[in-house]
Amino acid sequence: MSGGNPKPRIHYTKPSITELEIRYATDAAANGWGEHCYDYIRRFEALFREHLGVKHAIATSSATGALHLGMAGLGIGPGDEVILGDINWIASAAPIVHLGAKPVLVDVLPDTWCLNPAEVEAAITRRTKAILAVHLYGNLCDLDALREIGKRHGIPVIEDAAEAIGSIWHGRRAGSIGIFGAFSFHGTKTLTTGEGGIFVTNDDALYERVLTLSNHGRARGETRQFWPETIGYKYKMSNLQAAIGCAQMERAQELIAGKRRVFEYYRTALSGLPLCMNPEPSDTVNGFWMPTLVVDKDAAFDREALLAGFQAENIDGRVFFWPLSMLPMFRQHPQNRVSHSLYRRAINLPSYHDISNADQDRVIECITKLVCARQ
Ligand SMILES: *Cc1c(COP(=O)(O)O)cnc(C)c1O
């Protein structure tokens, strides 16, 4: 802190909560019990199906849970391999490990920070059971290339769309295109229920398997009480959380537009600096969950100095995800050169929906001071 009164804190994310969320949550707390204990959950699932354009949705307690259920539903288990990008949040990899399978970490593309299709194809073995396409920070994976590779090898593509609400690939919403999709409603995400997630699919058989797994192994239509037919999971969203989710879904377009406004303001202000931000290739829309800058390789940049500069100005900046292959539980793999070069040059910027232009200007001023072309 630079002495005197600290400037007001600029958080990196925070939810947008209005009277509507409060009204629905209050109603759920007062009335959402007994025969009404699933009302908001059913409504939330219906609103989400409609938003995404998918046949089936199962609300969950987290995206991690949705991924775990979906991969269990695909029969992924011990000895199997699932391919994903090296730069990722651990939540995408953990369910693979929980199922006894192996995450195979491949390099990402320098412009989208998502899976490099050529690296995916090179990593396929007899044991590969799925390709996990994570749409990082709202950026889209090349779904056409990945699905083409998947088709050729008989391997499904899963979409981790936890960060990709509002992102659209050639007219179809992220999360609706792979064999299944998973979303997160954690407090830092574009839409929130505090904690929460959802599993979505257009595949009827997979939906039925996941529905049974999600209900502690009890099949729909089973007439015996307390009669599981298999060992399942318990990753449910509560009616109280779903009530907040219903309000967020009614405001989805507004919340996504807020993220896009914040991104555009940064992009315009930072356009003269030697850096790249989240891309938006033609015929796609980026939901811009997290405005992120990656400084050019040949520019003068010290990530720690920028973070310290933010801290002095009471701004909450965050580092890019680490390559998973740097973490102690995975095999080191510095051969993933793009991943191991990206993270050191990158920073996430504060981006809650109603951040003011004046607060964004404070962030921009810090960056402008500390990112410069090498003389
Ligand atoms: C947030 C996130 C998750 C995990 O979501 P939870 O709801 O916290 O389980 C998974 N994958 C990605 C890409 C995420 O950003």
PDBQT file of the ligand as one rigid body, heavy atoms in Angstrom, charges set to zero:
ROOT
HETATM    1  C1  LIG A 401     -14.410 -23.171 -12.911  1.00  0.00    +0.000 C 
HETATM    2  C2  LIG A 401     -13.989 -24.276 -13.827  1.00  0.00    +0.000 A 
HETATM    3  C3  LIG A 401     -14.249 -25.621 -13.554  1.00  0.00    +0.000 A 
HETATM    4  C4  LIG A 401     -14.765 -26.076 -12.244  1.00  0.00    +0.000 C 
HETATM    5  O1  LIG A 401     -15.986 -25.559 -11.923  1.00  0.00    +0.000 OA
HETATM    6  P1  LIG A 401     -16.543 -25.906 -10.469  1.00  0.00    +0.000 P 
HETATM    7  O2  LIG A 401     -17.970 -25.508 -10.585  1.00  0.00    +0.000 OA
HETATM    8  O3  LIG A 401     -15.759 -25.064  -9.530  1.00  0.00    +0.000 OA
HETATM    9  O4  LIG A 401     -16.357 -27.352 -10.245  1.00  0.00    +0.000 OA
HETATM   10  C5  LIG A 401     -13.937 -26.579 -14.495  1.00  0.00    +0.000 A 
HETATM   11  N1  LIG A 401     -13.359 -26.253 -15.653  1.00  0.00    +0.000 NA
HETATM   12  C6  LIG A 401     -13.074 -24.972 -15.954  1.00  0.00    +0.000 A 
HETATM   13  C7  LIG A 401     -12.466 -24.692 -17.274  1.00  0.00    +0.000 C 
HETATM   14  C8  LIG A 401     -13.354 -23.958 -15.030  1.00  0.00    +0.000 A 
HETATM   15  O5  LIG A 401     -13.041 -22.704 -15.314  1.00  0.00    +0.000 OA
ENDROOT
TORSDOF 0
